[in-house]
Structures are given as structure tokens and as C-alpha cells.
Amino acid sequence: TYFEHNRAGISVFGLMLDRSSLHTVFGIELSLVLWILGKTVGIS
């Protein structure tokens, strides 16, 4: 099924994501980390 195929592609915590998805996830995580860092520095 599509779900099984999806799980095979995603695997554990995105360790086996395909290249384009990996770049997307990395970009989102990087933005999130920078945003949190900015808020933390701003508050401190």
C-alpha cells in the first residue's frame, strides 16, 4: 500500500529520507533552531 511504501521511504526519524525531502526537513529544522536561538538571545 501507499502507507507501507511511505514508511519504507521515511524509516526511523527520517534517517532514510530521499534527498529532496531531507533537504526540506533540514531547512525547516535549521530555520526553527535559528528562530529559537534568536528568541532566546533576545529574551536574555
Secondary structure, DSSP 4 states (H G I P E B T S, - for coil): -HHHHHHHHH-GGGTT--HHHHHHHHHHHHHHHHHHHHHHHHH-
